[in-house]
Amino acid sequence: MNKLIISIGIAFFLILFSCKNQSSESSEGYLNLNIPKDIPTYKNGKPRSFYSNKALVETKLGLNSLENGFDSICLRFWYGYSNLDRGQLLILKNIGGKWSGQLINFQYHFNKGGDSISNISKDVQDIRPKSGWGFIVSKLKDLAIADLPDDINIQGYQRVADGNTLIIETSTKTNYRIFSYKEPSIAARTCGEAGRIVEWLNLMKEQFDYKQLQEM
């Protein structure tokens, strides 16, 4: 089951199932455009496993897809935990010049055979940064988070067989990207890009006052 959790969630992410939590998010800001997409692939040309399973997780969580664009910008940070059937998702949006954020804690529920997801329960919280949205935007630009490469394209990236993974999606009117970093805290010892990810993760936990699941 752990392999399924890793490949499906490698990120995907938050707990008590209710009718309110099952409802889909607002469609405000989501577009239906044919925009360029940056989706990492293996050498054989197939998308990475986390991307292949993304649509299923989005549907179970009641989320709209970011792949056809967003007005003005949306970022999703998916936390996937190798030894847990739970995950976390941090969403940051700017619509019409106004920023907003949500933290979703979720849990996978599998069928009796344990080989497929039957549903995902979730708990959704609205969040605001302690230092204001201007500070968050400034750090996003300073660390160039949205421009980082996928770890599969970083030569010498230190990998582990099983580990926690951060998946990042970004979407605007003109571009969609998805990329991931497995165990960035380990890779940061020799990889500058992973170091920027770690700095950003620590900043988000401090600003939005939450803990990653393995810290609870």
Summary of the structure (lengths in Angstrom):
residues: 216
radius of gyration: 16.4
end to end distance: 22.3
largest distance: 47.7
contacts: 662
relative contact order: 0.20
helix: 30%
strand: 29%
